[in-house]
Amino acid sequence: MSALTIPRGEHCDVVVAAEDGMAIVWQFYVQALDVGFRVLVDGVESPTFSKRIDTLDGMVDGTLEHGGDARLVCLQWDNSYSRLRAKDVLYRVMSVPTATLHVAREAANEYQIKYNHPVHNSSSTRHLDRPSTIMPSLPEGHDASSMHDALAQRLERAVADTVAVFMTQPDTPLHAGSARPLILALEAILRHGVKPTSKMASCPPEEFYFGFLVETRNVLRDDAGVVSDAELFAPPLFMRYLGWGRARAYLCFALNRHMLHRALEVAVFNLIKRRSVVARYYDPSRALLAHYDTAQRTLACLTALYGVSFNLTPLQDDFASTAATFPPNLYQSHASDAFVTSRQLLSIGGDVAFYQGTTTHMDEFKAIQDCTPARYLCLATPPVQVTIPRGSRVCIPLHMDDPTTLVAVVQFQVTRHSIGVGFTTNPIKELVDPLQPVEGDAWVELTLRLERPIPQLQLVLDNSHSMLRTKAVTYRLVVTSRERYASAWACCAEVAHVICWKQVIHRSLEWSSKHMEAMLHEEQQWLRPRSPPPPSSSTTLTGPPSPG
């Protein structure tokens, strides 16, 4: 497959000449995040193929047939809406005879009839004629059956892709990069309709369905130690907020020991029959696992993983993250939750949180430590430089006097020295908040959230404690609404999850490379010709006895 990088804020085109009697067939895979996709025929967009494609959709395919004169078909990947990241796409495009395409479709239809897949039979359209995008979730307005179909299709595609990857190198166990779509599809099913009021709610940030997975040992004669190992597993202190907890460890152990089919098909079916157990963890009206027939059809595809080998190691460290460098927004379940390190502003109503970021460029999103709403919202905002004379202070108006401007985010950097940071409504009176000392060359981020508008509120940069030095400060300030802040919070959480997976996959690839080298070395040792052993030094050859 060919590789294509779409820069942020731009789009890339692949143009193919279509001929009479030929069809254009394409496949592509988004390696991270999402990208827009559309098809233009002679410059006219075809609405059938226009959609947003996510990396969780797996391999996306499509077909365009025409007749008549040759035309130009343009496949366009659109990243113009993204201000943060370039997107990488692997794709292939081919032109095939229409007759060949029809034969392939008939074969696919016979396969669906033979194996009676319920997901494909739910629609009268044929599998290759339907858009192959499978969204990870649907809006709340969709009914339960539509959500169940989407979850089932996502799992089926993940299983098929996992088997296909394993068959390319059947002697090498699959690592985290190859198993990621499968794990995320399984987690989406287990998370769907789960009750946040279950007994596991007292142990955040563990997934609420982990208690349901623990119940599987009550119906399995032998779970190969999967449940006990998952219960004893100690998740990394900070990465558990990015999904790497005991629930994901359970899935890793089950895949490694070929127990996933028994745990999630045999055991789960038995638990579903025990309605009291299911009702304890899931909403019977919404959850896929609460519907016996639907769950049975959905999880039946896991039998295809029986011969697939995995070597998945649950994440055990925090990638050098500490309490000081882990973004406070990643501790939160919702954008409106209180910060772990926040201070309440009782006099004006609100809270403020400080975070000392990295020394990297203020617009980069390369590490988990960079995934903060302040950095996201301040993108493309020009920095302002201000000089604070010794023994004085500088006040910066925030203009938070409107219900649509209740959140302020600030990035600032003090070179080699320290200042105090606070708030006031009147520069000649006392501050409404005690000064927070800030020092060092790293970018410091401040997030202020108000409960109501405060006219004339100002940010104070204080240098009154210094009688010797003038301080130079570079800052960027954005005042916005709660809704826009919540959107930035969600984007940063998603980017942090992707970066974490990327680091896990990179580590897995290193292990896979070492594993392949060891196998090759062992194979060479076995194929090396063996020389006959040398004669023993204690053995002496004597000739026949001499006559007489």
N, C-alpha and C positions, 0 to 999 in steps of 0.2 A: 504494500500500500504506500501511497505517496503522502508525504508530510506537508502540512500547510500551517503557517502561523499568521493569524489575523491580528494586527496591532490594535491596541485600544483606540476606540473612536473611529475605526475604519472598517472597510469590508473588502473581501477578496473574491474574485470571480474565476471560474474555470469554464471556458467556452468550448463546446463540442459541436461539430457540424453533423446534423442529422440527415440521413439519406432515406430515400423511398424504400419501404420494405424493411427498414431497420428500426430498432427500439433502443432508447438510451436507458441503461441500467446503472445505478450508482449505489454505493455503500460508503458510509463514513461513521467515524466514532469521535466524539468530543472527549479529549483527554482530561479536562478539568473544567468545572463550572458549567456555563451554558453559552450558547451562541444562537443567533437567529439564522434561519435558512429559508431560502426562497428559490424558485425556478422561474426564469424568464425565457420566453420563446419569442425570438425576434423583438426583444425589448419589452414585451408585454408580460407582466407578472401572472403566473398561474396560481390562483388562490388555493388550489388543492394541496399544494406542498408547502405553503407559507406557515411556519410555526417556529416556536422557540424549542431548541433541542438541549437537553440536559445531559451531563455525563452519565447519570444514572439510567438513561434510556438505553445504554448499551449500543450495539451496532444498529444503525438506522439505514434502511434501504428504500429505494423507490424506483419507479419505472415510468417512462414517458414514451408513448407510441405515437407515430404520425404517419401520414401518407402524403402523396403529392411531392412537390418540389422540396429540395433540400433547404433546411432552415438552420439557424444558429440557436442552440440551446445553451443558456448560461446558468450554471449552478453558482449561487451567491451565498457566502457565509457572512453574516452581518454582525459586527461587533461595535457598531457606532454608538450604542447606548452605554457602553462600559467606559468608565473613567479610570478604572484601576488596573486592569490586567489584560495582557494579550491572551488569545486563546489558541490552543494547538489542536489541529484536526488531522486525523489519518483518513484518507479517502482513496477510492478507486472508482473510475468511470469506464464503462465499456459500451460498445455498440454491437448489438447482437441481432440476428435475423428474427423477425416477428414470429415465424413458425416455431423456432427453437424456444422462444419465450412461452408460447402457448403450450408446448409439450411439458415444460417445467411446471406450469400452473396446474395442468391436469394431474401431474404426478403428486403435487402438493395437496390437491383436493382429495385424491384417493387416500393419501396418508391420513388426512383429517377424518375421513369417513371410517377408515379401518380402525383407528385408535379412539374415535369418538371423543375428541377433546371437548369438554364442555365450554371452555372459554371461546373456542373458535365457532362452536355450534350456536352460541348465543346471538350471532349476527348472521344475516343471510348473505353478506358479502364474503368473498373468498379471501383467504389469508394474504395472498400477495397483492390483492387489490386494495387492502385497507392501509391507512397510514400506520407505520410501524412504531410511532412514538408512544411510549408508555410513561406517563407522568408519575412521579413518585407519590403524589397525593392529589386529591381532588378537593375543590371548594366544599364548604359545608352544605351548600345548596343541593349537592348531588345526593341521590338516594343510596342506601346501603349496598344494593346490588351492583351499582355502577362502581362504587369504591372497591367492592370485592373483586369484580372483574379486572380492574386496574392492578390491584395487588397480585392477583393470580398470574396475569400476563407478565408482570415484572419478574416474579419468581421463576416462571417457566423460561423466560429469555435468559435470566442469569444462570440457571442450571445448564441450558444448552450451550451458552458461551463458555462456561467453566469446563464442561466436558470437551468441547472443541479445543480449548487451549491445552488441556492435559494430553490429548491425543497427539499433539505435535511433538511432545517429548514425554512419552509415557514412563520413562525411567526416572524422571525428576519430579519429586513432590511439588505441588503448587505452593507458592508463597502468598504473602498478604496482598500483593498487587493483583494477582489473578483471582483471589477469592473475595476481593472487596465488593463487587456488585452482588455476589451471592449473599454475603453477610448483611449488607444493607437491605436487600430485599427481604431476608428473613426477619430482620429487626423491624421493618415496616409492618409486617404481618403481626408480629408479636406485640407491637406497640399500638396497633389499631384497636380502638375501643377499650383500652385498659383503664381501670379506675385509679385515679391518683389518690384515692382514700384508702388504698390497701395498706396492709401492715408494713410494707416496705417503704411507705412514705416517711417513716421516721428515720430513715437512713439515707438522706440525699447525699450525693446526686446519683444513687443507684437507680437503674431502671425499675419501674414499678412492676414489670412482668417477671423480674428475677425470682420472686417468690413462687410464681407459677411454674417456672422451669425447675425449681427445687422440688416441687411436688412430683416430678416425673420418677424419682427414685422409689416412690410408693407403689408404682405400677410396673416397674421394670425389675425383672429377676436379677439382672446384672447390668449395671450401667457403666462398667469399666472404670469406675472411680471418677466419672465426669462431674457429678454433682458435688462430691466431697472436695475435689480439687478446686472447683469453682468457688465453693464456700470458703476454703482456706486461702484462696488467692488474695494477695494484698495489692489493690490497684494503685497505680502511681498517684501521688498526692494531688497533682494539678491536672494531669491528662484525663482523669476520671470525669472532669467537667466537660470533656470533649468526646465522651462516649466510651472511653476505655476503662470500663468497670468490670464487675464480676459477671454481668450478663453476657458481655461480648467474650469474656474468657470462657464461659460455658460453651458458646458456639465454636470457639477455636478448639477446645478440648474434644468436643463431640465430632468435629470434622476430622481431626487428627486420628481418632480411634475408630473411625467408621461407625459411629454411634448416632449420627444425626438422623438417619432414616428411622431408627427405632425410637429415638427420643421424641421426635416431632411428628411421627406418623402413628406408630403403635401406641406409645405412651399418651400422647396428646388426645388421641381418639378415646382412650379409656377414661381420661380425665374429663373429656367433654360429656361422656355419659353420666359422670358424677356431677350433676348440675350445681350442687352446692359449692364445689370447688371452683367451677368456672365463674359462678355468680360472685364469688369472693374477689375475683381479680378483673372480670370483664363485664362490660355492659351488654346484656343479652340481646338488646335490640340493635346494636351497632357492630359489635366485634365480629370479625370473620371467624375466629376460633370458637365463637359461641354457636355457630350454625354447623351442625355435624356434617351434613352432606357437602356443603361448600368447602369446609376445611378438608374433608377427605379427598375431594377432587383436586384441591389446590396443592396439597402436600404430597400427592401421589407421584409427582415428577421427581421427588427426591430419591426415588429408587435408582435413577440414572447415575447417581453419585457413588454407587456401591463400589465400583472398581477404580475410583479416583483417589489418589493419594495426596494428602495435605501435610504440610509442615508449618503450622501456624503457631507463633509464640505470642502469647498475650503481652501487651506492652507493660513493662515494669519500671520504666524511668520517665522522667519529665523533660527530657531534652534540654537539660541545663536551666529549666525554669525554676524560679524561686518565688517566695511570697512577694518580694519587691518588684520582680520583673514580669509576673503573670498578670495580664490585664484584668482589672477589677470587673469589667463588664462580662467576662467569661464565667464568673461565678454565678451570674444571675440566670434565672429561668425565664424572666420576662424583662423587657426594657424598663418597666416601671418599678422593678424591685429595688430595695435599698442596696446601696453599695456596701461591701464588707468593710471598707476602709473609709466610709463617708462620715462627715460631721454634720449634725443637724444645725440649721440656722433658725433657732427658735424665735428670734426677734423679728424676722421677716417672713418666715415660713418657707422651708425648702431644705435642700441638702447640697453639700459640695464634696467632691472627691478629687484627690490629687493622685497622679500616677507618674512616676519617673520612667520614661520610655528609654529607647536605645539611642545610641549616638549616631545611628545611620541617618541617611537623608530623610527629611521629614515626609516625603511623599512615597517612600518605598513600603511595599507589603511583601516582605520576604520571609519573615519569621512570625511565630505565634505572638511574640511580644509586640508586633506592629499592628495587630488587629484590634484597634480601638475606634469607637465612634468619633472621637475628637480628630484623629488623623484622617478618617474618611471624610468628615464634613469640611475639614480645612483644605482638602485637595484643591489645587489651582488658586487658592487664596494667596495673594502676594504678601510676603512678610513685611512687617513694619519694624524699623529700628528706632529705639528711643534711648536717650541718655538721662540717667538719674543723677543729679548733682549730689555731692556728699552732704549728709545731714538733712536731706529733703525727701519728698515723695512725689510720685506722678500718679494722677488719677485718670482712668480711661472710662468714658461713658459706655454703658452697656445697652442702653435704649431698650430695656425690658419693661416697657410700659403698656403692652398690648397682650391680650390673651393668646395671640399667635406667636409670641416671642417669650416663651417661658423657659427656654433652655439656652445656655451659653457654654460654648467650648472654646478653650484657649490653649494654644501651644506656645511655649516661650522657652528661651534658652539664655542663661546668664553665663558669660564667659569667665571662667576661672574664679569667680567670686560668688557671694550669696546676697540675696535680698529677702525681704518679707513680702508676703502676698496676702491681701485681705479684701474686704468690701466695706463700702460706706455709702450713705445717702446724702452726706454733707461733708465736704472735705475739711471743714474747720471743726467738726465734732468728732466724737469717738467712733471707732470702727464698729460695724455691726457684727464683725467676726474677728476673733483674735488672729494675729498675723501668723502665717504658715511660713517657716523658713525654707527657702529653696536655694540650692547650690549645685555646682557641678556643670560639666559641659553637655550632659545629656539633655534631650528635649523633655521638658516637664509638661504634662497635660493636666488641665483643670476642667472639670465638668460641674456646672452649676444648674440645678433644677429648682424652679420656684413653683409654689402652689398657686400663687396669684401674681398679677403684674405689680412691680415695684417701680414707681417713677423715680428718676434721678439716681438710680443705683449705679455705682461706679466700682471698677476694679482698681485696687490700690497696689502699686509697686513701690515698696518702702525701702529707702536707704538711709533713714534717719539714724540708724545705729552706727553708721560709719562716718567718722570725722576726717578720714584721710583720702578715701578713694571715691571716684566717680564710677558708676556702674553702667555698662552697656547691655541692653536687653533687646533681643529680637523676638517678636511675637506675631501670632496670627490669631484672629478672633472671628468667630461666627456665632451669631445669635439666630436661633431657629425655633420651630414649633416642636411640640412633643411628638407629633406624627412623623415628622421628618427624622427626628432623632431615633424613634423606634425603627424606622426603615434602615437607617445606618447601623443600628445595633444588630438587626437581623443579618445584614450583609456581612458584618465583621464576624459574627458567630459562624456563618457558613464558610467564609474564607479561612477561619482558624481550623475548622474541621478538615478542610481540604489540605491545608499545609501540614497538619498532623498526619493525615493519611500518606501524604507525599514522603514525609520523613520515615514513616514506618515502612513504606514500600522500598525506599532507597536502602534501608538497612536489610530488608529481605532480599533484595537483589544482590547485595554483597554476599550474604550467606549462600544464595543460590549459585553464584559464581564460584565460591570456594568449594561447594558441594560437587559441582561439575568437574572442577579441576581434580578433586580427590578421586572421583569415579574414573576419570580418564587415566590418572596415574595408576590406579589399581588395575585397570584393563590392560595398560601397557606392561605392567609387571607380569600379568598372567600370559600375555602373548609373547613375551620375550623367550627366545629359544634357550632351553636349559642345556648346559654342557654336562657331560658325564662326570661323576665325582672323581677326583684324583685318587690314585692308588694309595693305600695306607702305607705309612713309612715303616710300620712294624712287620709288614709282609715281605718276605724274601723269596725270590724265585730260584729254585734249584733245578738243575738239569737231571737227566736220568743217571743212575749210578754207573760208574765206569766198570767195564768188565774186569774180572779177576780181582 
